[in-house]
Amino acid sequence: CDPDIGVIRADPRKLKQILFNLLSNAFAYTGAGGSVSIGADRAPGLFRLWVADSGRGVSTDDQARIFEPFESAGPSAGAGLGLSLVQRLVSLHGGWVRMESTPGAGTRVTCYLPADPRRAEAPAETAGNVVIVRGDKAKSDPAPGKSGDSKRRPARRAPRADAAE
């Protein structure tokens, strides 16, 4: 990462947990010889943190579902809480999470954190199959011009970030 990226106002323990969960998932679903990368950059009003892997990828049908508690994209040793927790922690910072994945080619999960946590707007652009998770809503659609399921299904409501723990 560029050392001049700047400083973000955030809870360091929560950011560490976000990165730990994303890296754990990336390593769990990337086989021998695969790669996992991490990065950060700054966009107008935002910090972007991402973890990308060359693993097996996540199907379009699974992409929104795996942000729900106790859900996973397949057999794993975990409880299915990692991405749900990532989404909740990023949301508490006033941000959102975006997943881009192609089955057989890997996954990239990007956390958008506002430079000013009181102001956050999700990006309008999409490329490929993506999931944008913000607050208590998840939406998965192929980008315009991309092949995919043309039927729209309503997103299931995720637990509120302020729900009892």
N, C-alpha and C positions, 0 to 999 in steps of 0.2 A: 504494500500500500504506500501511496505517496505520503511522506511524513508531513507535508504541508496541507493535508486534507482538511485540517481544522479540528475543532473540539466540538463534541456533542454533549448536550446536557441530558444525562440519562443515569439510571441506576446501574452502576458497574456490575453488581452481582447478577442483575437480570440480563444484562447484555452478555455476560459470561455464560449464563444458562442458555440463552438463545443460541449462541454459537456452539456450545457443547452439544445441544440437542440436534442442531443441523449437521454438525460434523459426525455425530454418532450415527445418524440415519445414512449419511453419505457413505461412510465406511461399511456399514452393515449391508448395504445393497449394491456395493461395488466389489466385483470379484478380483482375484489375483491378476495383476497386470493392468488393472484399471487405474484411473487417476481421480483425485479429489483436489479441488482448488478452493481457495477462499479469497475474497477481495472486498474492497470498499472504495467508494468514490463519492463525490459530492455533485449533486445536481442543484439547480436553483431551488433554494428553500428546503432541500432534503439531503440526508445522508443515506446511501444505499450500502447495505452489507449483504454479501451473497456467499453461498456455498454451492459449488457445481460439482457434479461427478459424471463419470462415463459409465455408470452402472446400468441396470436393466431398465430404468425408466418407469413411469407410472402411466397406466392407461387413463384415457379421458374420463371414463366412468368412475375411476377411483380418486381422481385428483381433488375434488371438493370434499368427498367423504373422509379422506384421511386427515383432515383438519378437525374432525370431531373426536371427542375423547373415546378411548378404547378401540379405535379403528386403525387398521394398517393396510398396506397394499399387498400383503401376503404374509406367509409365515415368517415370524421373527421372534427373537428372544425377548423383545420388549413388550410393554403393556399397551402400546398404542396411544401413549400420552404425549410423546415428544412434539409432534407438530401442533397439536392442540395447545400445548403450553407455549410454544413459540408464538402462535397467533395471539394468545391472550396477553403475553408479556409485551409484544410489539404494540398491540392495541392500547395497553395501559400507557404506553409512551406517546400515544396519539398517531401511530403509524399503521401500516398494513403490510400484508405478506403476499407475494406473487410467486406462483410456481409455473415454470415452463418445463415440460417434459415430453420426451418422445420415447415410447416403448422400444427397448433395445439400443437406445442411443444415449440415455442419461437424463439427468434432471438438474435444474438450477432453481434454487429457492432464494428469492431476494426479499430482504426486509427493508422497507422504506420507513425511515424515521425522520420526522420533521426537524429542521434546524430550530424552529420555534414550535415546541410540542402543542401549543394552543391552536396552530393552524395547520391543517393537513387535508390534502385533496388527492384522491387516487388518480394515477395517470390514465389518460384516455386511450393511449396506443396499446395495441396488442400485436404479438407476432407468434404464429403457431398456436398450439393448444396451450392455454394458460389458465391459471386459476388466480383470481385476486380475492384475498380474504381480508375483509375490513370489518372491525367491530364484530357484529353478530351475523354477518352475511357472507356467504361464499357463492361465487359464480364461476362456472366453467363453460366456456364457449370456444369453438375454433375461431381463429381470426378470419376476417372477411377474405374470401377467395381461397381459403384452405378447405380441404376435404374434411368431413366429419359428420357427426350426427346433426341433422338439421332440426330435430325436435328439441324444444326447450323444455327443460324440467325445472320446476321451482326449486330454489336452493332450500335445504333444510336449515332451520334456525339452530345455531350453536348456542351453548350456554353464555349468558352475559358475563362479562369480565368481572362484574362486581358481585357475582353470585357467591353464596356461602361456600367456603372451602371445606 
